[in-house]
Amino acid sequence: MAAERDYYEVLGVPRGAPVEEVKRAYRKLAMMHHPDRNPGDKAAEHKFKECAEAYEVLSDPEKRGLYDRYGKAGLRGSGMHDFASADVGDIFNLFGDVFGIGDMFGGGQSHRGPARGQSLRAEVQISLQEVATGAARTLEIKRLEICSTCKGNGAKAGTSPVMCSTCAGQGRVQRGGGFFRMISDCPACHGAGRVIREPCPDCNGHGRHAARKTIEVTIPAGIHAGQQIRLPDQGDAGDPGGPRGDLFVVVDVAEDGFFERDGDDLFCQAPIRFTQAALGGKIEVPTLTGPHTVTLKPGTQSGEVIRLAGLGLPDLRSGRRGNINVQVIVEVPRKLSRAETDLLKQLSEAEAKSTLPLHEKFSERMRKYFSGGKK
């Protein structure tokens, strides 16, 4: 999610709140902001997904511990779901135990064939130098895998799920009739169309269990902070026969010691001495690959920008490189030795009007301004 609010603030619970209090708070807010109750309201949909992200963290002891100690940075690689792009129905599938069965929105997993696994989100940080060259990272994420004991059906070895007698295997039931008819998930089978009499002890009847997985991700040169890389089929396992979800890797670019970025161009400042500005000469300026020597022309002014063409960052699509723009700043010494003071006094006395044309023009404008335009 884009918001950076504290998860406890999102759900309105104190930091020491027990899981049951977190669950109650989440259910109340999720029902309040559900898109079906707020049709066309993007703000409500954002809050609904924001609450889901907060609940996923605060209801999981491991994720909550990482968040309490390190904030959101501690959740990288912890198997966070990608709620920003998740479907509302997928969120109900994920947290069906919170909402109960047959809720008023028809949430939950209906008997419509094998469901796709949830997509996950992870974050990586790279340097500006790695933006220029591209990078690779090894991620360790936690995701859901099909239980190897029950092969995903959730039933104890030697048994099988049976058809739900309440909905006759349809996964949906009808209440009322005529205009006020309401169809919702079956309260007996949670919309699955089948019932597990003896759950698998290894996955508690869920058919999937959490496992850690090491994944390699290649980060292309020229990527920008906040952009994400989609790794297909690297998310949670779906139902048996259903596809995996995806893994979205969000890239963060660390602050650089020299450069500010604007698109593919880089900007920095380089201090120079007064004598270098006046006489010209060679100075070294930073680039992403090391120091670069540039030549100052005599009379370089403070604030002038030197452009190093093609030494910036590559465009993500075309590969064409931007520029490095170095602004030179003339540094005036704060303390002078006696010899330096004497030399500068001699220079001041020897300065001709033509040496400082801007100063002379400014002085002339001052005279005219305060004399009312009279000579």
TAKAFEN-V80791 format. One line per field, one symbol per residue. ss: DSSP state (h for helix, s for strand, l for the rest). phi: phi as a letter, one per 20 degrees, with the letter a starting at -180 (. if undefined). burial: b if it has 9 or more other C-alpha atoms within 8 Angstrom, else e. Layout:
# TAKAFEN-V80791
ss: ???
phi: ???
burial: ???
This chain:
# TAKAFEN-V80791
ss: llllllhhhhhlllllllhhhhhhhhhhhhhhhllllllllhhhhhhhhhhhhhhhhhllhhhhhhhhhhhhhhhllllsslhhhllhhhhhhhlhhhhllllllllllllllllllllssssssslhhhhhhlssssssssssssllllllllsllllllssllllllllssssllhhhlssssllllllllsslllsllllllllssssssssssssllllllllsssslllllllllllllllsssssssllllllsssllssssssssshhhhhhlsssssssllsssssssllllllllsssslllllsllllllsllssssssssllllllhhhhhhhhhhhhhllhhhhhhhhhhhhhhhhhhlllll
phi: .efdfffffgemcffeffgfffffffgfffffeggfecgmeffffffgfffffffgffedgfffffffecmfffefmenfeefgdffgffffffdgffendmffemfneeecnfefffedccccdcefffffdnbccdddddbedffffdmnenefgncbfdffffdlnenccdcmbmfefcdbfffedmnenbcefcfffeclnenbbfbecececddffnfdgnfcdedfmdeffefgnefffddddeeddffdfddddcmdedcbdcfcfgffffenqecdcfcfdpfcecdeegnfefnfddddfmdeefffeenfeeddddeecfeefeccfffffffffffffefegffcfffffffffffffedmnef
burial: beeeeebbebbebeeeeeeebbbebbbebbeebbbeebeeeeebbbbbbbbbbbbbbbbeeebbebbeeebeebbbbbbbbbbeebeeebbbbeebeebebbbeebbbbbbeebbbbbbbbbbbebbbebbbbbbebebbbbbbbbbeebbbbbbbeeebbebbeebbbbbbbeeeeeeebebbbbeebbbbbbbbeebbeebbbbbbbeeeeeeeeebbbbbbeeeebebebbbbbbbbebbbbbbbbbbbbeeeeeeeeeebbbbbbbebbbebbbbbbeeebebbeeeeeeebbbebeeebeeebebbbbbbbeeeebbbbbbbbbbeeeeeeeeeebeeeeeeeeeeeeeebeeebeeeeeeebeeeeeee
